[in-house]
Amino acid sequence: MNCLILDDDQVSRLALEKLIEKTGTLELVASCEHVTDALQVLSNNEIDLLFLDIEMPEMTGFEFLEAINDDPYIIFVSSRQDYALKAYETTATDYLLKPFSLDRLLKAINKVSASGSRKSKKANESSSKSIFVKADSAFVKLELDTINWIESLGDYVTIHTNEKRYVVNITMKKVEEKLASQNFCRIHRSYIVNLNQIDKIEENIVVIKNKTFPISRSNKKDLYERINLL
């Protein structure tokens, strides 16, 4: 099971890294101090389990959980007990109070294993209504229904909303995976559109806000299966 640590405290990270080595079941992909680094790891790797600190300078663990749309399983790690109740109100599997033992860590891992596969988890979760994107030095929350379309720019994408555009360091493939359960559909190698924002479809063209987008032959069937036709 591939795992990732996000914790701004170096001592805590090193302690958890040593415990993970002793589990025999976890493969540590990365141990990150900064939110931006963790987001990059999540974009480029299949992470099954995230050990997530709560109090961090860039954003809280709860905000980070919203930003990633609950993609991997989450085990919160914190030195404060007063966050436990809020943590259990999220989709997190467990809450580890620092410092914790190998035995306690193994119990948390067993909870994850008992929950089934990550794909099953994702299929059963309620749909998230927002995402966080990095804009300059801050993370901006975007409601999904405000996004009109997403355009590919190599290893980046441009997210177009009614108000402005956001350039984000993530691949189109990863965006497609993250928004698969939402009302978004890839209609071309360069475009993902919000199905709720489509004004009309003509032949091989989608129209949104008076702008036209090509529909590729390989994506046309999926588009027509996703929209509501009378």
Backbone as JSON, one array per atom type, in Angstrom:
{
  "sequence": "MNCLILDDDQVSRLALEKLIEKTGTLELVASCEHVTDALQVLSNNEIDLLFLDIEMPEMTGFEFLEAINDDPYIIFVSSRQDYALKAYETTATDYLLKPFSLDRLLKAINKVSASGSRKSKKANESSSKSIFVKADSAFVKLELDTINWIESLGDYVTIHTNEKRYVVNITMKKVEEKLASQNFCRIHRSYIVNLNQIDKIEENIVVIKNKTFPISRSNKKDLYERINLL",
  "N": [[0.84, -1.19, 0.0], [0.77, 2.08, -1.03], [1.97, 5.01, 0.53], [1.81, 8.37, 1.9], [3.26, 11.07, 3.67], [2.24, 14.07, 5.17], [3.31, 16.6, 6.98], [4.28, 19.31, 8.87], [6.09, 19.24, 10.9], [9.27, 18.23, 11.55], [10.41, 16.35, 13.35], [8.22, 14.75, 14.02], [7.63, 13.7, 11.49], [9.93, 12.16, 10.93], [9.78, 10.27, 12.98], [7.42, 8.92, 12.31], [8.13, 7.92, 9.81], [10.04, 5.98, 10.51], [8.43, 4.17, 11.9], [6.73, 3.34, 9.86], [8.48, 1.9, 8.25], [8.7, -0.38, 9.75], [6.28, -1.66, 9.54], [5.88, -3.41, 7.4], [3.93, -3.57, 5.5], [3.42, -1.16, 4.3], [4.43, 1.15, 1.78], [6.44, 3.81, 1.64], [6.06, 6.61, -0.24], [6.64, 9.34, -0.28], [7.7, 11.92, 1.99], [6.49, 14.78, 3.2], [6.98, 18.22, 3.95], [5.75, 20.53, 3.13], [2.64, 21.76, 1.81], [2.41, 22.22, -0.97], [4.33, 20.49, -2.04], [3.28, 18.01, -1.33], [0.89, 18.0, -2.79], [1.93, 17.87, -5.35], [3.12, 15.34, -5.31], [0.84, 13.75, -5.02], [-0.35, 14.29, -7.45], [1.31, 13.04, -9.25], [1.56, 10.4, -8.55], [0.14, 7.22, -7.55], [-1.44, 7.25, -4.7], [-2.35, 5.48, -1.89], [-2.8, 5.84, 0.82], [-2.83, 8.51, 3.08], [-1.03, 10.13, 5.54], [-1.91, 12.64, 7.55], [-1.21, 15.74, 8.9], [-2.73, 18.21, 11.07], [-2.52, 20.94, 12.05], [-0.99, 23.2, 10.18], [1.18, 25.6, 8.59], [0.48, 26.55, 6.0], [-2.08, 25.65, 5.24], [-4.89, 24.11, 6.92], [-5.14, 20.63, 7.9], [-7.72, 19.77, 7.44], [-8.63, 21.52, 5.46], [-6.89, 20.81, 3.44], [-7.75, 18.23, 2.96], [-10.2, 18.73, 1.71], [-9.21, 19.9, -0.57], [-8.06, 17.84, -2.05], [-10.16, 16.29, -2.73], [-10.73, 14.0, -1.22], [-9.2, 11.81, -2.13], [-7.09, 9.67, -1.53], [-7.08, 7.2, 1.18], [-7.38, 8.54, 4.46], [-5.47, 9.16, 7.33], [-5.46, 10.98, 10.12], [-2.91, 12.73, 11.86], [-1.96, 14.09, 14.88], [-0.9, 16.29, 17.52], [-2.73, 17.25, 19.18], [-5.64, 16.65, 21.0], [-8.13, 17.78, 20.8], [-9.0, 18.09, 18.2], [-10.03, 15.75, 17.38], [-12.8, 15.01, 17.32], [-13.87, 16.58, 15.22], [-12.32, 15.55, 13.19], [-13.27, 12.92, 12.94], [-15.69, 13.44, 11.84], [-15.22, 13.8, 9.25], [-14.19, 12.12, 6.18], [-12.1, 10.65, 7.05], [-10.2, 7.77, 8.06], [-8.98, 7.15, 10.49], [-7.61, 8.53, 13.58], [-4.66, 9.57, 14.85], [-3.03, 10.18, 17.81], [-0.27, 12.04, 18.57], [2.6, 11.37, 20.63], [2.6, 8.15, 19.0], [2.4, 4.55, 19.14], [3.92, 1.68, 17.45], [2.13, -0.42, 17.51], [-0.33, 0.91, 17.73], [-0.34, 2.25, 15.31], [-0.46, 0.08, 13.53], [-3.01, -0.87, 14.08], [-4.53, 1.2, 13.04], [-3.87, 0.96, 10.34], [-4.98, -1.52, 9.82], [-7.66, -0.85, 9.96], [-7.92, 0.63, 7.65], [-7.4, -1.36, 5.74], [-9.58, -3.01, 6.19], [-11.56, -1.51, 5.14], [-11.79, -1.92, 2.48], [-11.0, -1.64, -1.07], [-9.36, 1.29, -2.43], [-10.64, 2.29, -4.68], [-13.23, 1.36, -4.32], [-13.94, 2.8, -2.1], [-13.91, 5.42, -3.1], [-15.99, 5.29, -4.92], [-18.19, 5.09, -3.32], [-18.33, 7.41, -1.89], [-19.84, 10.59, -1.15], [-20.33, 13.15, -3.59], [-17.89, 15.65, -3.97], [-18.19, 19.19, -3.78], [-16.47, 21.21, -4.33], [-13.14, 22.41, -5.08], [-9.67, 22.99, -4.28], [-7.34, 25.27, -5.6], [-4.01, 26.22, -6.45], [-3.1, 29.51, -6.39], [-0.88, 31.88, -7.14], [0.62, 32.54, -4.13], [-1.25, 31.42, -2.53], [-4.02, 29.23, -1.63], [-6.9, 28.76, -3.4], [-10.35, 28.41, -3.06], [-12.54, 26.8, -5.21], [-15.81, 26.6, -6.3], [-17.3, 23.86, -7.84], [-19.39, 24.19, -9.66], [-18.94, 26.68, -10.7], [-17.0, 26.48, -12.56], [-16.32, 26.59, -15.96], [-14.92, 25.44, -18.2], [-11.98, 23.38, -18.76], [-8.7, 23.63, -19.82], [-6.02, 22.1, -21.57], [-2.51, 22.5, -21.04], [0.02, 21.24, -21.67], [1.96, 20.06, -19.11], [0.46, 21.51, -17.44], [-2.76, 22.97, -16.59], [-5.42, 25.15, -17.62], [-7.9, 26.56, -15.77], [-11.05, 27.66, -16.4], [-13.24, 30.03, -15.22], [-16.26, 31.93, -14.48], [-15.34, 34.29, -13.45], [-12.46, 34.45, -13.56], [-9.28, 33.12, -14.79], [-7.36, 30.22, -13.94], [-4.15, 28.98, -13.73], [-2.82, 25.86, -13.33], [-0.52, 23.56, -11.97], [-0.77, 20.63, -13.03], [-1.57, 17.55, -14.63], [-3.71, 16.93, -17.49], [-4.83, 14.41, -17.52], [-4.82, 13.69, -14.83], [-6.58, 15.59, -13.78], [-8.89, 14.79, -15.07], [-9.29, 12.29, -13.85], [-9.73, 13.07, -11.19], [-12.09, 14.51, -11.38], [-13.9, 12.73, -12.3], [-16.22, 11.66, -11.13], [-17.87, 13.79, -11.06], [-19.85, 16.4, -12.68], [-18.37, 16.63, -15.13], [-16.81, 16.32, -18.3], [-14.54, 14.87, -20.51], [-14.01, 16.05, -23.66], [-12.24, 16.25, -25.65], [-8.75, 15.91, -26.39], [-7.65, 18.21, -25.44], [-9.56, 19.49, -23.9], [-11.75, 19.65, -21.11], [-15.07, 19.78, -20.15], [-17.65, 21.45, -18.27], [-20.56, 19.83, -17.8], [-22.94, 20.99, -17.01], [-22.72, 23.54, -17.89], [-22.91, 23.62, -20.59], [-24.24, 25.09, -23.47], [-25.21, 24.38, -26.0], [-25.03, 21.64, -28.37], [-23.57, 21.0, -31.4], [-23.29, 19.02, -34.12], [-20.04, 18.2, -34.23], [-19.25, 19.88, -32.2], [-19.13, 21.66, -29.13], [-20.83, 24.2, -27.38], [-20.14, 26.77, -25.17], [-20.8, 29.57, -23.31], [-20.76, 31.18, -25.62], [-18.45, 30.3, -26.8], [-16.73, 27.95, -28.81], [-16.0, 24.43, -28.78], [-14.11, 21.66, -29.86], [-15.29, 18.31, -30.44], [-13.87, 15.27, -30.02], [-13.68, 12.24, -31.96], [-13.27, 9.93, -30.44], [-14.2, 10.67, -27.95], [-16.83, 11.32, -28.21], [-18.97, 9.47, -27.88], [-18.95, 9.01, -25.11], [-19.61, 11.56, -24.17], [-22.28, 11.89, -25.12], [-23.49, 9.89, -23.69], [-23.36, 10.88, -21.17], [-24.89, 13.22, -21.01], [-28.24, 14.5, -20.51], [-30.67, 13.3, -22.49], [-33.72, 13.82, -24.21]],
  "CA": [[0.0, 0.0, 0.0], [1.58, 3.29, -1.13], [1.53, 6.03, 1.48], [2.42, 9.7, 1.86], [3.18, 11.83, 4.91], [2.26, 15.53, 5.1], [3.42, 17.09, 8.35], [5.31, 20.36, 8.87], [7.01, 18.99, 12.01], [10.29, 17.28, 11.1], [10.57, 15.28, 14.33], [7.07, 13.85, 13.85], [7.77, 13.0, 10.22], [10.97, 11.14, 11.05], [9.27, 9.2, 13.85], [6.45, 8.14, 11.54], [8.87, 7.2, 8.77], [10.65, 4.8, 11.13], [7.36, 3.22, 12.2], [6.24, 2.8, 8.58], [9.45, 0.89, 7.83], [8.51, -1.59, 10.55], [4.96, -2.27, 9.33], [5.97, -4.51, 6.44], [2.82, -3.51, 4.54], [3.35, 0.16, 3.69], [5.54, 1.65, 0.97], [6.44, 5.27, 1.74], [6.41, 7.25, -1.51], [7.26, 10.64, 0.02], [7.43, 12.53, 3.3], [6.49, 16.19, 2.81], [6.8, 19.29, 4.94], [4.92, 21.58, 2.56], [1.42, 21.39, 1.1], [2.65, 22.2, -2.42], [5.07, 19.27, -2.37], [2.35, 16.88, -1.2], [-0.03, 18.05, -3.94], [2.69, 17.4, -6.51], [3.26, 13.88, -5.17], [-0.47, 13.17, -5.3], [-0.63, 14.44, -8.88], [2.2, 12.2, -10.05], [1.64, 9.03, -8.02], [-1.06, 6.6, -6.99], [-1.28, 7.18, -3.25], [-3.48, 4.8, -1.27], [-3.0, 6.26, 2.2], [-2.17, 9.76, 3.43], [-0.93, 10.51, 6.94], [-2.13, 14.08, 7.4], [-1.2, 16.61, 10.07], [-3.85, 19.15, 11.05], [-2.06, 22.32, 12.17], [0.13, 23.49, 9.28], [1.17, 27.04, 8.3], [-0.1, 26.9, 4.69], [-3.52, 25.38, 5.37], [-5.12, 23.04, 7.88], [-5.35, 19.31, 7.31], [-9.11, 19.69, 6.99], [-8.68, 22.23, 4.18], [-6.16, 19.98, 2.47], [-8.64, 17.11, 2.64], [-11.14, 19.23, 0.71], [-8.47, 20.23, -1.79], [-7.74, 16.64, -2.83], [-11.39, 15.53, -2.97], [-10.72, 12.74, -0.47], [-8.72, 10.79, -3.05], [-6.6, 8.48, -0.81], [-7.53, 7.06, 2.56], [-6.76, 9.54, 5.32], [-5.28, 8.98, 8.76], [-4.97, 12.21, 10.7], [-1.92, 12.63, 12.94], [-1.94, 15.38, 15.55], [-0.51, 16.3, 18.93], [-3.85, 17.82, 19.93], [-6.79, 15.75, 21.07], [-9.38, 18.51, 20.59], [-9.42, 18.02, 16.8], [-10.46, 14.38, 17.08], [-14.22, 14.95, 16.98], [-14.04, 17.12, 13.87], [-11.67, 14.62, 12.26], [-14.14, 11.77, 12.71], [-16.84, 13.89, 11.06], [-14.78, 13.78, 7.85], [-14.08, 10.76, 5.63], [-10.87, 10.03, 7.55], [-10.35, 6.42, 8.61], [-8.55, 7.1, 11.89], [-6.98, 9.72, 14.15], [-3.56, 9.15, 15.7], [-2.56, 11.23, 18.7], [1.18, 11.98, 18.73], [3.3, 10.29, 19.9], [1.86, 6.89, 19.02], [3.25, 3.36, 19.05], [3.78, 0.84, 16.26], [0.9, -1.19, 17.67], [-1.45, 1.8, 17.41], [-0.28, 2.48, 13.86], [-0.92, -1.14, 12.86], [-4.47, -0.91, 14.22], [-5.07, 2.15, 12.07], [-3.69, 0.36, 9.0], [-5.98, -2.59, 9.71], [-8.94, -0.2, 9.67], [-7.89, 0.96, 6.22], [-7.52, -2.62, 4.99], [-10.94, -3.52, 6.36], [-12.49, -0.62, 4.42], [-11.84, -2.32, 1.07], [-10.09, -0.96, -1.98], [-9.52, 2.74, -2.56], [-11.64, 2.55, -5.72], [-14.55, 1.15, -3.73], [-14.17, 3.94, -1.22], [-14.21, 6.59, -3.91], [-17.28, 5.1, -5.56], [-19.25, 5.2, -2.33], [-18.31, 8.71, -1.25], [-20.67, 11.63, -1.74], [-19.54, 13.99, -4.48], [-17.42, 16.92, -3.44], [-18.72, 20.31, -4.54], [-15.46, 22.24, -4.5], [-11.73, 22.02, -5.11], [-8.72, 24.07, -4.01], [-6.28, 25.4, -6.59], [-2.95, 27.13, -6.0], [-3.02, 30.75, -7.16], [0.24, 32.62, -6.55], [1.11, 31.92, -2.89], [-2.41, 31.02, -1.72], [-4.9, 28.21, -2.17], [-8.22, 29.36, -3.62], [-11.43, 27.43, -3.15], [-13.43, 26.98, -6.37], [-17.0, 25.77, -6.38], [-17.25, 23.17, -9.13], [-20.39, 24.69, -10.61], [-18.49, 27.94, -11.3], [-16.01, 26.16, -13.59], [-16.94, 26.41, -17.28], [-14.15, 24.42, -18.91], [-10.58, 23.24, -18.38], [-7.91, 23.53, -21.05], [-4.69, 21.51, -21.37], [-1.31, 23.25, -21.42], [1.13, 20.35, -21.37], [1.91, 19.59, -17.73], [-0.4, 22.45, -16.72], [-4.09, 23.19, -17.16], [-6.05, 26.43, -17.31], [-9.29, 26.4, -15.33], [-11.81, 28.86, -16.78], [-14.48, 30.28, -14.48], [-16.91, 33.16, -14.9], [-14.61, 35.45, -12.94], [-11.06, 34.53, -13.99], [-8.63, 31.87, -15.18], [-6.34, 29.75, -13.01], [-3.19, 28.05, -14.32], [-2.49, 24.92, -12.26], [0.49, 22.57, -12.33], [-1.35, 19.29, -12.95], [-1.84, 17.06, -15.98], [-5.12, 16.79, -17.87], [-5.24, 13.07, -17.13], [-5.09, 13.7, -13.39], [-7.81, 16.35, -13.6], [-9.98, 13.92, -15.52], [-9.5, 11.28, -12.81], [-10.26, 13.71, -9.99], [-13.44, 15.01, -11.62], [-14.65, 11.67, -12.99], [-17.54, 11.44, -10.51], [-18.6, 15.06, -11.1], [-20.48, 16.69, -13.97], [-17.36, 17.08, -16.08], [-16.57, 15.31, -19.32], [-13.47, 15.18, -21.46], [-14.56, 15.97, -25.01], [-11.12, 16.37, -26.58], [-7.5, 15.78, -25.63], [-7.29, 19.51, -24.87], [-10.65, 20.15, -23.18], [-12.75, 19.05, -20.23], [-16.12, 20.78, -19.99], [-18.68, 21.26, -17.26], [-21.78, 19.47, -18.52], [-24.0, 21.91, -16.62], [-22.48, 24.84, -18.52], [-23.07, 23.5, -22.05], [-25.42, 25.77, -24.02], [-25.72, 23.52, -27.06], [-24.1, 20.75, -29.06], [-23.84, 20.99, -32.84], [-22.4, 18.11, -34.83], [-18.85, 17.86, -33.46], [-18.87, 21.09, -31.47], [-19.84, 22.05, -27.91], [-20.84, 25.65, -27.21], [-20.25, 27.26, -23.8], [-20.54, 31.02, -23.21], [-20.45, 31.65, -26.98], [-17.16, 29.78, -27.26], [-16.89, 26.6, -29.34], [-14.97, 23.45, -28.44], [-14.24, 20.47, -30.7], [-15.53, 17.0, -29.82], [-13.12, 14.24, -30.74], [-14.44, 11.04, -32.27], [-13.13, 8.96, -29.35], [-14.89, 11.14, -26.75], [-18.21, 11.69, -28.53], [-19.9, 8.52, -27.29], [-19.0, 9.26, -23.67], [-20.35, 12.8, -23.97], [-23.71, 11.67, -25.32], [-23.98, 9.03, -22.61], [-23.36, 11.65, -19.92], [-25.89, 14.29, -21.0], [-29.63, 14.05, -20.44], [-31.36, 13.46, -23.77], [-35.14, 13.44, -24.22]],
  "C": [[0.89, 1.25, 0.0], [1.06, 4.36, -0.18], [2.36, 7.3, 1.35], [2.24, 10.35, 3.22], [3.17, 13.32, 4.58], [2.2, 16.07, 6.52], [4.55, 18.12, 8.37], [6.34, 20.17, 9.98], [8.0, 17.88, 11.64], [10.44, 16.1, 12.05], [9.45, 14.26, 14.19], [7.18, 13.05, 12.57], [8.78, 11.87, 10.33], [10.51, 9.97, 11.91], [8.3, 8.3, 13.1], [7.13, 7.34, 10.43], [9.48, 5.91, 9.31], [9.6, 3.73, 11.44], [6.84, 2.55, 10.92], [7.18, 1.71, 8.07], [9.22, -0.44, 8.53], [7.19, -2.3, 10.28], [5.02, -3.48, 8.4], [4.88, -4.49, 5.38], [2.74, -2.18, 3.8], [4.62, 0.5, 2.92], [5.48, 3.18, 0.99], [6.94, 5.89, 0.44], [7.13, 8.57, -1.26], [6.85, 11.09, 1.41], [7.59, 14.03, 3.13], [6.26, 17.13, 3.99], [5.79, 20.31, 4.45], [3.75, 21.03, 1.76], [1.67, 21.27, -0.4], [3.38, 20.94, -2.86], [4.15, 18.05, -2.33], [1.37, 16.84, -2.37], [0.65, 17.54, -5.2], [2.84, 15.89, -6.48], [1.94, 13.2, -5.5], [-0.81, 13.24, -6.78], [0.14, 13.44, -9.73], [2.26, 10.75, -9.62], [0.28, 8.53, -7.57], [-0.82, 6.4, -5.5], [-2.54, 6.57, -2.64], [-3.83, 5.37, 0.1], [-2.18, 7.52, 2.49], [-2.21, 9.97, 4.94], [-0.89, 12.04, 6.97], [-2.15, 14.81, 8.74], [-2.35, 17.61, 9.97], [-3.38, 20.6, 11.09], [-0.8, 22.53, 11.32], [0.06, 24.96, 8.88], [0.46, 27.42, 7.0], [-1.61, 26.72, 4.65], [-3.69, 24.27, 6.39], [-5.27, 21.71, 7.15], [-6.75, 19.14, 6.78], [-9.28, 20.39, 5.64], [-7.99, 21.43, 3.09], [-7.02, 18.8, 2.02], [-9.67, 17.52, 1.6], [-10.44, 19.44, -0.63], [-8.21, 19.01, -2.66], [-8.97, 15.78, -3.09], [-11.36, 14.13, -2.36], [-10.2, 11.57, -1.3], [-8.15, 9.56, -2.34], [-7.34, 8.3, 0.52], [-6.74, 8.03, 3.42], [-6.66, 9.03, 6.75], [-4.7, 10.28, 9.29], [-3.94, 11.91, 11.78], [-1.8, 14.02, 13.57], [-1.49, 15.23, 16.99], [-1.62, 16.85, 19.81], [-5.07, 16.92, 19.84], [-8.09, 16.45, 20.69], [-9.83, 18.55, 19.13], [-10.07, 16.68, 16.46], [-11.92, 14.31, 16.63], [-14.47, 15.45, 15.56], [-13.45, 16.18, 12.83], [-12.57, 13.44, 11.93], [-15.43, 12.15, 11.97], [-16.49, 13.97, 9.57], [-14.76, 12.33, 7.35], [-12.82, 10.05, 6.09], [-11.15, 8.68, 8.19], [-9.98, 6.36, 10.08], [-7.86, 8.4, 12.28], [-5.92, 9.27, 15.13], [-3.05, 10.34, 16.51], [-1.06, 11.05, 18.94], [1.57, 12.08, 20.2], [2.51, 9.0, 20.0], [2.82, 5.73, 18.75], [3.05, 2.64, 17.72], [2.48, 0.05, 16.33], [-0.32, -0.34, 17.3], [-1.49, 2.09, 15.92], [-0.82, 1.27, 13.11], [-2.44, -1.28, 12.95], [-5.13, 0.04, 13.23], [-4.98, 1.61, 10.64], [-4.71, -0.75, 8.78], [-7.36, -2.03, 9.41], [-9.04, 0.15, 8.18], [-8.1, -0.29, 5.38], [-8.93, -3.17, 5.04], [-11.96, -2.7, 5.58], [-12.62, -1.0, 2.95], [-10.89, -1.5, 0.24], [-10.37, 0.53, -2.03], [-10.57, 3.08, -3.61], [-13.05, 2.37, -5.18], [-14.92, 2.31, -2.84], [-14.62, 5.15, -2.03], [-15.6, 6.48, -4.53], [-18.43, 5.34, -4.61], [-19.31, 6.56, -1.66], [-19.29, 9.65, -1.93], [-19.78, 12.57, -2.53], [-19.14, 15.29, -3.8], [-17.91, 18.03, -4.36], [-17.7, 21.4, -4.79], [-14.07, 21.62, -4.58], [-10.9, 23.23, -4.71], [-7.67, 24.08, -5.12], [-5.27, 26.42, -6.08], [-2.88, 28.33, -6.94], [-2.0, 31.65, -6.48], [0.71, 31.9, -5.29], [-0.02, 31.42, -2.01], [-3.17, 29.9, -2.41], [-6.32, 28.77, -2.22], [-9.26, 28.25, -3.77], [-12.34, 27.77, -4.32], [-14.62, 26.05, -6.25], [-17.05, 25.15, -7.77], [-18.24, 23.74, -10.14], [-20.02, 26.05, -11.2], [-17.46, 27.72, -12.41], [-16.72, 25.9, -14.91], [-16.23, 25.32, -18.09], [-12.71, 24.44, -18.42], [-9.79, 22.92, -19.64], [-6.5, 23.02, -20.76], [-3.59, 22.44, -21.85], [-0.09, 22.41, -21.08], [1.0, 19.75, -19.98], [1.1, 20.52, -16.84], [-1.8, 22.41, -17.33], [-4.52, 24.61, -16.8], [-7.51, 26.16, -16.97], [-10.02, 27.71, -15.59], [-13.09, 28.95, -15.97], [-15.11, 31.56, -15.01], [-16.08, 34.39, -14.55], [-13.2, 35.57, -13.51], [-10.55, 33.16, -14.41], [-7.54, 31.53, -14.16], [-5.45, 28.74, -13.73], [-2.65, 27.18, -13.19], [-1.51, 23.87, -12.78], [-0.04, 21.16, -12.07], [-1.65, 18.83, -14.38], [-3.34, 16.93, -16.22], [-5.66, 15.43, -17.42], [-5.61, 13.02, -15.65], [-6.36, 14.48, -13.08], [-9.02, 15.5, -13.96], [-10.31, 12.87, -14.46], [-10.17, 11.88, -11.59], [-11.71, 14.14, -10.16], [-14.35, 13.97, -12.28], [-16.05, 11.48, -12.44], [-18.39, 12.7, -10.51], [-19.2, 15.26, -12.49], [-19.49, 17.3, -14.96], [-17.07, 15.95, -17.06], [-15.44, 15.77, -20.24], [-14.01, 14.98, -22.87], [-13.46, 15.97, -26.08], [-9.84, 16.24, -25.76], [-7.11, 17.09, -24.94], [-8.36, 20.13, -23.98], [-11.46, 19.18, -22.31], [-13.8, 20.12, -19.99], [-17.06, 20.41, -18.85], [-19.99, 21.0, -17.99], [-22.93, 20.43, -18.21], [-23.87, 23.28, -17.29], [-22.66, 24.8, -20.04], [-24.36, 24.19, -22.5], [-26.04, 24.97, -25.16], [-24.6, 22.68, -27.65], [-24.5, 20.69, -30.52], [-22.81, 20.11, -33.54], [-21.22, 17.72, -33.93], [-18.32, 19.04, -32.65], [-19.76, 21.27, -30.24], [-19.73, 23.56, -27.77], [-21.06, 25.98, -25.73], [-19.89, 28.74, -23.79], [-20.09, 31.6, -24.55], [-19.07, 31.24, -27.48], [-17.36, 28.33, -27.69], [-15.7, 25.72, -29.0], [-15.17, 22.2, -29.29], [-14.51, 19.22, -29.87], [-14.77, 15.97, -30.64], [-13.98, 13.01, -30.94], [-14.42, 10.05, -31.1], [-13.89, 9.36, -28.1], [-16.39, 11.39, -26.97], [-19.22, 10.77, -27.86], [-20.06, 8.77, -25.8], [-19.8, 10.52, -23.36], [-21.85, 12.58, -24.07], [-24.31, 10.74, -24.26], [-24.12, 9.8, -21.3], [-24.45, 12.72, -19.87], [-27.29, 13.69, -20.98], [-30.34, 14.35, -21.76], [-32.82, 13.03, -23.64], [-35.43, 12.57, -25.43]]
}
